[in-house]
Amino acid sequence: MPEPRLLLFHKQGTSARTRFLRLADGLLAFAPLPRDSVLREESAPQGALLPHPARVLQQAEERLGLAAGSLCVEAEFHAEVDTPQGELQVLLAGFSTIDPPFAAAEAIGGRFVSMSEMRGLPVVELELARRAYTAILG
């Protein structure tokens, strides 16, 4: 099974402004979804065996040049995508910093965007972002 992908976001503590990290090739860190990927309607049932996020979070922090603990997984969010190569897990993680790490994003060719700045992304990524936004804001 391929390594889970991350959908990374920052939620401002005082205003609840929510932005997602958009990389050069899409929203998922750190590789785009294969063509013909389809988001499943339902995620794994409660009690299903899911990948532990610690390793994936650590790798993302290292790749972004951030301190350990800079990313926190949103345990309530989990999505599965069917790809031509098989099932792919998508996890949601938020930056624990007061402000988005703009310099870290720019260093890897990314930027933070709002939902309205996601035009042009594949439909599956837009739907993942919509589900994530709903989970983040409750």
PADO-363665 format. One record per residue: x, y, z of N, C-alpha, C in turn. Coordinates in steps of 0.2 Angstrom, whole numbers, padded with zeros to 4 digits, always signed. Example, Ala and Ser with C-alpha at 12.3 -4.5 7.8 and 13.67 -1.06 7.14 Angstrom:
# residues 2
+0066-0028+0039+0062-0022+0039+0066-0016+0039;+0064-0011+0035+0068-0005+0036+0064+0000+0039;
This chain:
# residues 138
+0004-0006+0000+0000+0000+0000+0004+0006+0000;+0003+0011-0004+0007+0017-0004+0006+0021+0002;+0012+0025+0003+0012+0030+0009+0006+0034+0009;+0002+0035+0015-0003+0040+0015-0001+0047+0013;-0005+0051+0009-0004+0058+0008-0007+0062+0013;-0004+0068+0013-0007+0073+0018-0010+0079+0015;-0015+0081+0017-0018+0088+0016-0017+0092+0021;-0013+0098+0020-0010+0102+0025-0014+0108+0026;-0015+0111+0032-0019+0117+0032-0017+0121+0038;-0018+0127+0038-0017+0132+0044-0024+0135+0046;-0025+0135+0052-0031+0139+0055-0029+0144+0059;-0031+0150+0058-0029+0156+0062-0033+0155+0068;-0029+0156+0074-0032+0155+0081-0037+0160+0082;-0036+0167+0080-0040+0172+0082-0046+0173+0077;-0045+0172+0071-0050+0173+0066-0053+0167+0063;-0050+0161+0064-0052+0155+0061-0051+0155+0053;-0047+0160+0051-0046+0160+0044-0042+0153+0042;-0044+0150+0037-0042+0143+0036-0039+0143+0029;-0032+0141+0028-0029+0141+0022-0026+0134+0021;-0025+0132+0015-0022+0125+0013-0016+0126+0010;-0011+0122+0011-0004+0122+0008-0006+0119+0001;-0004+0124-0004-0005+0121-0011+0002+0121-0014;+0004+0115-0016+0010+0114-0019+0010+0115-0027;+0015+0114-0030+0016+0116-0038+0011+0111-0041;+0010+0105-0039+0006+0100-0042+0000+0098-0039;-0002+0102-0034-0009+0101-0031-0009+0101-0023;-0014+0099-0020-0015+0100-0013-0012+0094-0009;-0010+0089-0012-0008+0083-0008+0000+0083-0007;+0002+0083-0001+0009+0082+0000+0011+0075+0000;+0016+0073-0003+0020+0077-0007+0021+0074-0015;+0015+0072-0017+0015+0069-0024+0008+0070-0026;+0007+0072-0033+0000+0072-0035-0004+0065-0035;-0010+0066-0035-0014+0060-0036-0013+0057-0043;-0013+0051-0045-0013+0048-0051-0019+0050-0055;-0019+0051-0062-0025+0052-0066-0030+0047-0065;-0036+0049-0066-0042+0044-0065-0043+0042-0058;-0040+0046-0053-0042+0044-0046-0049+0046-0044;-0052+0042-0040-0059+0044-0038-0059+0043-0030;-0062+0049-0027-0063+0049-0020-0069+0045-0018;-0068+0040-0013-0073+0036-0011-0078+0040-0007;-0085+0038-0008-0090+0042-0004-0089+0041+0003;-0088+0035+0006-0087+0034+0013-0080+0032+0015;-0078+0035+0020-0071+0032+0023-0072+0026+0027;-0066+0024+0029-0066+0017+0033-0071+0017+0038;-0074+0012+0040-0079+0011+0045-0076+0012+0052;-0079+0015+0057-0076+0015+0064-0073+0009+0066;-0067+0009+0069-0064+0003+0071-0060+0000+0066;-0060+0003+0060-0055+0000+0054-0048+0001+0056;-0044-0003+0054-0037-0002+0054-0034+0003+0049;-0032+0009+0052-0029+0014+0048-0022+0015+0049;-0018+0019+0045-0011+0020+0046-0010+0025+0051;-0005+0024+0055-0003+0028+0060+0001+0034+0057;-0001+0040+0059+0001+0046+0055+0008+0048+0058;+0011+0046+0063+0017+0049+0066+0023+0049+0061;+0024+0044+0057+0029+0043+0052+0028+0048+0047;+0022+0049+0044+0021+0053+0039+0021+0060+0041;+0019+0062+0047+0020+0069+0049+0027+0071+0050;+0031+0066+0053+0038+0067+0054+0042+0069+0047;+0040+0065+0042+0043+0066+0036+0041+0073+0033;+0035+0074+0034+0033+0081+0031+0036+0087+0035;+0037+0086+0041+0040+0091+0045+0047+0092+0043;+0051+0086+0042+0058+0087+0039+0058+0090+0032;+0054+0088+0028+0054+0090+0021+0052+0098+0021;+0048+0100+0025+0047+0107+0026+0052+0111+0030;+0056+0108+0033+0061+0111+0037+0058+0114+0044;+0053+0110+0047+0050+0113+0053+0052+0109+0059;+0051+0112+0064+0052+0108+0071+0048+0102+0072;+0050+0097+0075+0046+0092+0077+0040+0094+0081;+0034+0092+0080+0028+0094+0083+0024+0100+0080;+0027+0102+0074+0024+0108+0070+0017+0106+0067;+0016+0099+0066+0010+0097+0062+0006+0092+0067;+0000+0093+0067-0005+0089+0071-0010+0086+0067;-0011+0080+0067-0016+0076+0063-0023+0078+0066;-0028+0079+0061-0035+0079+0063-0038+0072+0063;-0038+0069+0069-0040+0062+0069-0047+0061+0067;-0052+0066+0066-0058+0065+0064-0059+0064+0056;-0054+0066+0053-0054+0066+0046-0050+0060+0043;-0053+0057+0038-0049+0052+0035-0053+0051+0028;-0049+0050+0023-0052+0049+0016-0048+0044+0012;-0052+0041+0008-0049+0035+0004-0050+0037-0003;-0045+0036-0007-0045+0038-0014-0043+0031-0018;-0047+0029-0023-0046+0024-0027-0042+0026-0033;-0036+0023-0034-0032+0025-0040-0030+0019-0044;-0028+0020-0050-0026+0014-0054-0021+0009-0051;-0017+0012-0046-0012+0008-0043-0015+0005-0036;-0021+0007-0034-0024+0004-0028-0027+0009-0024;-0028+0007-0018-0031+0012-0013-0026+0017-0010;-0028+0023-0009-0023+0028-0006-0027+0031+0000;-0023+0032+0006-0026+0035+0011-0024+0042+0011;-0029+0047+0013-0027+0054+0014-0029+0056+0021;-0024+0059+0024-0024+0062+0031-0024+0069+0031;-0027+0072+0036-0027+0079+0036-0023+0081+0042;-0019+0086+0041-0014+0089+0047-0014+0096+0047;-0014+0099+0053-0014+0106+0053-0007+0109+0056;-0005+0115+0054+0001+0118+0057-0001+0120+0064;+0004+0119+0068+0002+0121+0075+0005+0128+0077;+0008+0131+0072+0011+0138+0072+0006+0143+0073;+0008+0149+0076+0003+0155+0076+0001+0157+0069;+0006+0158+0065+0005+0160+0058+0007+0154+0053;+0004+0154+0047+0007+0149+0042+0014+0150+0041;+0018+0144+0040+0025+0144+0039+0026+0146+0031;+0025+0152+0030+0025+0155+0023+0032+0153+0020;+0037+0154+0023+0044+0153+0020+0045+0146+0019;+0043+0142+0023+0044+0134+0022+0040+0132+0016;+0034+0135+0015+0030+0133+0009+0033+0136+0003;+0036+0142+0003+0039+0145-0003+0046+0141-0005;+0049+0138+0000+0055+0135-0001+0054+0128-0005;+0048+0126-0005+0046+0119-0008+0042+0121-0014;+0041+0127-0016+0037+0129-0022+0030+0129-0020;+0028+0130-0014+0021+0130-0012+0019+0137-0010;+0012+0138-0008+0009+0144-0005+0003+0142-0002;+0001+0146+0003-0006+0145+0007-0011+0148+0003;-0017+0144+0002-0022+0147-0002-0029+0146+0002;-0034+0150+0001-0041+0149+0003-0045+0145-0002;-0050+0143+0001-0055+0139-0004-0056+0142-0010;-0057+0149-0010-0058+0152-0017-0053+0153-0021;-0047+0151-0019-0041+0151-0023-0039+0144-0026;-0043+0140-0026-0042+0133-0028-0044+0131-0035;-0047+0136-0039-0049+0135-0045-0043+0131-0049;-0046+0127-0054-0041+0124-0058-0038+0117-0055;-0039+0115-0049-0037+0109-0046-0042+0103-0049;-0039+0097-0049-0044+0092-0051-0050+0091-0046;-0055+0089-0048-0061+0088-0045-0060+0084-0038;-0056+0079-0038-0055+0075-0032-0052+0079-0027;-0047+0083-0029-0044+0087-0024-0049+0093-0021;-0053+0095-0025-0058+0100-0023-0062+0097-0018;-0065+0091-0019-0069+0088-0015-0065+0086-0008;-0059+0084-0008-0055+0083-0002-0055+0089+0002;-0053+0095-0001-0053+0101+0002-0060+0103+0005;-0065+0102+0002-0072+0103+0005-0073+0099+0011;-0072+0093+0010-0073+0088+0016-0068+0090+0022;-0062+0092+0020-0057+0094+0026-0060+0101+0029;-0062+0105+0025-0064+0112+0028-0070+0111+0032;-0075+0106+0030-0080+0105+0035-0078+0102+0041;-0073+0097+0041-0071+0094+0047-0067+0099+0051;-0063+0104+0048-0060+0109+0052-0064+0113+0056;-0069+0116+0053-0074+0121+0056-0079+0117+0060;-0080+0111+0059-0085+0107+0063-0092+0108+0060;
